[in-house]
Amino acid sequence: MSSKSPVRSCEDVDETALSYAEIKALCAGNPLIAEKMNLDIEVAKLRMLKADHQSQHYRLEDDILKRFPERITALNERIAGIEKDSALYSSHSAKLVSTQTGTDGKLESATTAAFAGMTIDGKHYSEKETAGKALLEACKTVTDKTEKPIGEYMGFKMSIHFDSINTRFHLYLRGSMTYQVDLGADAFGNITRINNALNELPEKLEGAKSQLESILVQQEAAKVELAKPFMLGDELAEKEAKLALLNAELNIDGKGGMDVVNDPDTRDENADELEPNPTIKLTNPGVTINYPTRPERKDIPAKSTKPLMMDRLRSYTADKQESASGKKSERDI
């Protein structure tokens, strides 16, 4: 019903059960019927497998021509964007590091500032606590589902969106790419979440590269699989040819030419062999042709007046209905 090729099949549980082909062959007395029906089943299975093989090929063609190129292009853009954002974050992080060198020019110590400063609603906050509180206040100004720009942090633009379904605020950091951070009720915790999201940029870059490598491998595997032919094609062609020969031998032309089982036999079982009849003269004078015709039958008994089974069944059903309604049937009378 889904118009898709089935992926599972099963055989009859009871191996001793007669198949339809065997029952039909027993009724017809012709073993070719059983062979034909078995071939019909085998050919149908092989055609179904071929249709599934073709469907898989169509899907592989779509993947190779459309899905894989789109995924590869998107991943290449994502990798390039994350690389730019990583460089941007590294350049701002380097400004937070202060170094001290000795008289010989060697590095003696390096310290990193605890907070780089954050701009919210046009105001710069250099302390983590005040910046965190200002971020919470900015969340209160978001009353609808629209995304609201609020400021900048470490070279990334910040905006807030309220998720009414999960009743939480999402902070978006936008550079070349966009990164989402879920905000909580703690001022210091929100700053930590933002820093963690930016510190995970190298991991995101490696993940994107791994996905690209996997897609390229899948693309090559799809090309190899697409080049494979249907393995049972020769068997299908052989059985289709054999089935065509059987149909021709049984005089089954697909147009009701001959039904071996249901062909009504109008011959009389008591009919004698046909014997030549005296000549029948045609209208054309001087031409006579002998036609073998059926002789008159004198010893054929009359047709039985015994009611047919269906008539007896109808009569019995009618009697039961009348008995149920309290009326007497003709048989009771």
C-alpha positions as CSV (number, residue, x, y, z in Angstrom):
1,M,0.0,0.0,0.0
2,S,3.0,2.3,0.4
3,S,4.0,1.6,-3.2
4,K,7.4,0.4,-2.0
5,S,9.0,-2.9,-2.7
6,P,8.7,-5.3,0.2
7,V,11.9,-6.1,2.1
8,R,10.7,-9.3,3.9
9,S,9.0,-12.5,2.8
10,C,8.0,-15.8,4.3
11,E,7.0,-19.3,3.2
12,D,4.1,-21.4,4.3
13,V,4.4,-22.6,7.9
14,D,3.0,-26.1,7.1
15,E,5.2,-27.8,4.5
16,T,2.7,-30.6,4.1
17,A,-0.1,-28.3,3.0
18,L,-1.1,-28.6,-0.7
19,S,-0.4,-25.6,-2.8
20,Y,-2.9,-24.1,-5.1
21,A,-0.9,-25.4,-8.0
22,E,-1.1,-29.0,-6.7
23,I,-4.8,-28.8,-6.1
24,K,-5.4,-27.4,-9.5
25,A,-3.2,-30.1,-11.1
26,L,-5.1,-32.8,-9.2
27,C,-8.4,-31.5,-10.5
28,A,-7.1,-31.1,-14.1
29,G,-5.1,-34.3,-14.2
30,N,-2.4,-32.5,-16.0
31,P,1.1,-32.2,-14.3
32,L,2.0,-29.3,-16.5
33,I,-0.4,-27.2,-14.6
34,A,1.5,-27.7,-11.4
35,E,4.8,-26.9,-13.1
36,K,3.3,-23.7,-14.6
37,M,1.9,-22.5,-11.3
38,N,5.2,-23.2,-9.6
39,L,7.0,-21.2,-12.3
40,D,4.5,-18.4,-11.9
41,I,5.4,-18.2,-8.2
42,E,9.1,-18.3,-8.8
43,V,9.0,-15.8,-11.6
44,A,6.9,-13.4,-9.5
45,K,9.4,-13.7,-6.6
46,L,12.3,-13.0,-9.0
47,R,10.5,-10.1,-10.6
48,M,9.9,-8.7,-7.1
49,L,13.6,-9.0,-6.3
50,K,14.4,-7.3,-9.5
51,A,12.0,-4.4,-8.8
52,D,13.6,-4.0,-5.4
53,H,17.1,-4.0,-7.0
54,Q,15.9,-1.3,-9.4
55,S,14.5,0.7,-6.6
56,Q,17.8,0.6,-4.8
57,H,19.6,1.7,-7.9
58,Y,17.2,4.6,-8.3
59,R,17.9,5.6,-4.7
60,L,21.7,5.3,-5.2
61,E,21.4,7.4,-8.4
62,D,19.5,10.1,-6.4
63,D,22.2,10.0,-3.7
64,I,25.1,10.2,-6.1
65,L,23.5,13.0,-8.2
66,K,21.8,15.0,-5.5
67,R,22.1,14.1,-1.8
68,F,25.8,13.4,-1.6
69,P,26.9,16.6,-3.5
70,E,24.6,18.7,-1.3
71,R,26.0,17.2,1.9
72,I,29.5,17.6,0.7
73,T,29.0,21.3,-0.3
74,A,27.3,22.0,3.1
75,L,30.1,20.3,5.1
76,N,32.8,22.1,3.1
77,E,31.1,25.4,3.9
78,R,30.7,24.4,7.6
79,I,34.4,23.5,7.8
80,A,35.5,26.7,6.3
81,G,33.1,28.7,8.6
82,I,34.3,26.9,11.7
83,E,37.9,27.5,10.7
84,K,37.3,31.3,10.4
85,D,35.4,31.3,13.8
86,S,38.2,29.4,15.4
87,A,40.8,31.9,14.1
88,L,38.5,34.8,15.3
89,Y,38.2,33.3,18.8
90,S,41.9,32.6,19.0
91,S,42.8,36.2,18.1
92,H,40.6,37.6,20.8
93,S,41.8,35.0,23.3
94,A,45.4,36.0,22.6
95,K,44.7,39.6,23.7
96,L,43.8,38.2,27.2
97,V,47.2,36.7,27.7
98,S,49.9,38.9,29.3
99,T,53.5,37.6,29.3
100,Q,56.6,38.5,31.2
101,T,60.1,37.9,29.9
102,G,63.4,37.9,31.6
103,T,66.5,39.9,30.8
104,D,67.6,37.2,28.4
105,G,64.4,37.5,26.4
106,K,63.0,34.2,27.5
107,L,59.3,33.8,28.6
108,E,59.1,33.7,32.4
109,S,55.3,33.7,33.0
110,A,52.0,34.1,31.2
111,T,48.7,35.0,32.7
112,T,45.2,35.0,31.2
113,A,42.5,37.5,32.2
114,A,39.5,35.9,33.8
115,F,37.0,37.8,31.6
116,A,37.3,39.4,28.2
117,G,34.3,41.8,28.6
118,M,30.9,41.7,27.1
119,T,28.8,44.3,25.3
120,I,25.0,44.2,26.0
121,D,22.5,46.7,24.7
122,G,25.3,49.1,23.7
123,K,27.0,49.0,27.2
124,H,30.3,47.3,27.8
125,Y,30.8,45.2,31.0
126,S,34.3,44.2,32.0
127,E,33.3,42.1,35.0
128,K,31.8,38.7,34.7
129,E,29.2,39.2,37.4
130,T,27.8,42.4,36.0
131,A,27.8,41.1,32.5
132,G,25.9,37.9,33.6
133,K,23.3,40.0,35.4
134,A,22.9,42.3,32.4
135,L,22.4,39.2,30.2
136,L,19.6,38.0,32.5
137,E,17.9,41.4,32.3
138,A,18.2,41.3,28.5
139,C,16.3,38.0,28.6
140,K,13.3,39.7,30.4
141,T,12.9,42.1,27.5
142,V,12.2,39.2,25.0
143,T,8.4,38.8,25.1
144,D,7.7,37.2,21.8
145,K,9.1,34.4,19.6
146,T,11.2,36.8,17.5
147,E,15.0,36.7,17.8
148,K,16.4,39.9,19.4
149,P,20.1,41.1,19.0
150,I,21.5,42.1,22.3
151,G,25.3,42.6,21.9
152,E,28.7,41.2,21.2
153,Y,31.2,38.9,22.9
154,M,34.7,37.8,21.7
155,G,34.0,39.1,18.2
156,F,30.7,37.1,17.9
157,K,27.3,38.8,17.6
158,M,24.8,37.7,20.3
159,S,21.0,37.4,20.0
160,I,18.3,35.8,22.2
161,H,15.3,33.7,21.3
162,F,12.6,32.5,23.6
163,D,11.5,28.9,23.1
164,S,7.9,28.8,24.3
165,I,7.6,25.1,23.9
166,N,10.4,24.2,26.3
167,T,10.1,27.5,28.2
168,R,13.8,28.4,27.9
169,F,16.0,31.1,26.4
170,H,18.5,30.3,23.6
171,L,21.5,32.5,23.0
172,Y,23.0,32.5,19.5
173,L,26.6,33.3,18.8
174,R,27.1,34.3,15.2
175,G,30.4,34.6,13.4
176,S,30.8,32.8,10.0
177,M,28.6,30.1,11.5
178,T,25.9,30.1,14.2
179,Y,26.3,28.4,17.6
180,Q,23.5,27.9,20.1
181,V,23.8,28.1,23.9
182,D,20.9,27.3,26.3
183,L,20.7,29.9,29.1
184,G,19.8,29.2,32.7
185,A,19.0,31.3,35.7
186,D,22.6,31.6,37.1
187,A,24.5,34.6,35.9
188,F,28.0,33.0,36.3
189,G,26.8,29.8,34.8
190,N,25.6,31.5,31.6
191,I,29.1,33.0,31.0
192,T,30.7,29.6,31.6
193,R,28.3,28.0,29.0
194,I,29.2,30.7,26.4
195,N,32.9,30.2,27.0
196,N,32.5,26.4,26.7
197,A,30.7,26.7,23.4
198,L,33.6,28.8,22.0
199,N,36.2,26.5,23.4
200,E,34.6,23.5,21.7
201,L,35.2,25.0,18.2
202,P,38.2,22.7,17.5
203,E,36.1,19.7,18.4
204,K,33.3,20.9,16.1
205,L,35.8,21.3,13.3
206,E,37.1,17.8,13.7
207,G,33.5,16.5,13.8
208,A,32.7,18.2,10.5
209,K,35.8,16.9,8.9
210,S,35.0,13.3,10.0
211,Q,31.4,13.7,8.6
212,L,32.9,14.8,5.3
213,E,35.2,11.9,5.1
214,S,32.3,9.5,5.9
215,I,30.2,11.0,3.2
216,L,33.0,10.7,0.6
217,V,33.4,7.0,1.5
218,Q,29.6,6.4,1.2
219,Q,29.6,8.1,-2.2
220,E,32.4,5.8,-3.5
221,A,30.6,2.8,-2.1
222,A,27.3,3.9,-3.8
223,K,29.1,4.2,-7.1
224,V,30.5,0.6,-6.8
225,E,27.1,-0.7,-5.8
226,L,25.4,1.1,-8.7
227,A,27.7,-0.7,-11.1
228,K,26.6,-4.2,-10.0
229,P,23.9,-5.8,-12.2
230,F,21.0,-7.9,-10.9
231,M,22.6,-11.2,-9.9
232,L,19.5,-13.3,-10.6
233,G,18.9,-11.8,-14.0
234,D,19.9,-14.9,-15.9
235,E,17.7,-17.2,-13.8
236,L,14.8,-14.8,-14.3
237,A,15.2,-14.8,-18.1
238,E,15.5,-18.6,-18.2
239,K,12.3,-19.2,-16.1
240,E,10.4,-16.6,-18.1
241,A,11.3,-18.4,-21.3
242,K,10.3,-21.7,-19.8
243,L,7.0,-20.3,-18.6
244,A,6.3,-18.9,-22.1
245,L,6.8,-22.4,-23.5
246,L,4.5,-23.9,-21.0
247,N,1.8,-21.4,-21.7
248,A,2.1,-22.1,-25.4
249,E,2.0,-25.9,-24.8
250,L,-1.1,-25.4,-22.6
251,N,-2.7,-23.1,-25.2
252,I,-2.9,-20.2,-22.6
253,D,-2.7,-17.0,-24.6
254,G,-3.8,-14.6,-21.9
255,K,-7.1,-13.9,-23.8
256,G,-9.2,-16.7,-22.4
257,G,-8.1,-19.0,-25.2
258,M,-8.3,-22.1,-23.1
259,D,-8.8,-22.7,-19.5
260,V,-7.6,-26.3,-18.8
261,V,-9.4,-26.6,-15.5
262,N,-12.7,-24.7,-16.0
263,D,-13.3,-25.7,-19.6
264,P,-16.9,-27.1,-19.6
265,D,-17.2,-30.5,-21.1
266,T,-20.5,-30.7,-23.0
267,R,-20.0,-34.2,-24.2
268,D,-22.5,-36.9,-23.1
269,E,-20.9,-39.7,-21.2
270,N,-23.3,-42.2,-22.8
271,A,-22.7,-41.0,-26.3
272,D,-21.6,-43.6,-28.8
273,E,-18.8,-43.2,-31.2
274,L,-19.6,-41.1,-34.3
275,E,-20.4,-43.1,-37.3
276,P,-20.8,-41.9,-40.9
277,N,-24.3,-40.7,-41.8
278,P,-25.9,-41.2,-45.1
279,T,-25.0,-38.5,-47.5
280,I,-26.5,-35.1,-47.2
281,K,-27.3,-33.3,-50.5
282,L,-26.4,-29.7,-50.9
283,T,-28.3,-27.2,-52.9
284,N,-25.7,-27.4,-55.6
285,P,-26.8,-30.3,-57.8
286,G,-24.3,-33.0,-58.4
287,V,-22.3,-32.3,-55.2
288,T,-22.6,-34.6,-52.2
289,I,-20.4,-34.7,-49.1
290,N,-20.4,-37.3,-46.3
291,Y,-20.5,-35.7,-42.9
292,P,-19.9,-37.8,-39.7
293,T,-22.9,-37.0,-37.5
294,R,-24.0,-38.3,-34.2
295,P,-26.6,-41.1,-34.5
296,E,-29.8,-41.0,-32.8
297,R,-29.6,-42.3,-29.2
298,K,-32.4,-44.7,-28.2
299,D,-31.0,-46.2,-25.0
300,I,-30.1,-43.0,-23.2
301,P,-32.0,-42.7,-19.9
302,A,-33.9,-39.6,-19.2
303,K,-32.4,-36.9,-17.1
304,S,-32.7,-37.5,-13.4
305,T,-35.4,-35.7,-11.7
306,K,-33.4,-35.6,-8.5
307,P,-33.0,-32.1,-7.3
308,L,-29.6,-30.5,-7.6
309,M,-27.5,-29.9,-4.5
310,M,-27.9,-26.1,-4.6
311,D,-31.8,-26.5,-4.9
312,R,-31.8,-28.9,-1.9
313,L,-29.7,-26.4,0.1
314,R,-32.0,-23.5,-0.8
315,S,-35.1,-25.6,0.2
316,Y,-33.5,-26.6,3.5
317,T,-32.6,-23.0,4.3
318,A,-36.1,-21.9,3.5
319,D,-37.6,-24.6,5.8
320,K,-35.3,-23.5,8.6
321,Q,-36.4,-19.9,8.2
322,E,-40.1,-20.8,8.2
323,S,-39.7,-23.1,11.2
324,A,-38.1,-20.3,13.1
325,S,-41.0,-18.0,12.2
326,G,-43.6,-20.6,13.4
327,K,-44.9,-21.5,9.9
328,K,-45.2,-25.0,8.5
329,S,-43.2,-25.7,5.4
330,E,-44.5,-27.6,2.4
331,R,-42.5,-30.6,3.5
332,D,-44.2,-30.7,6.9
333,I,-47.6,-30.4,5.3
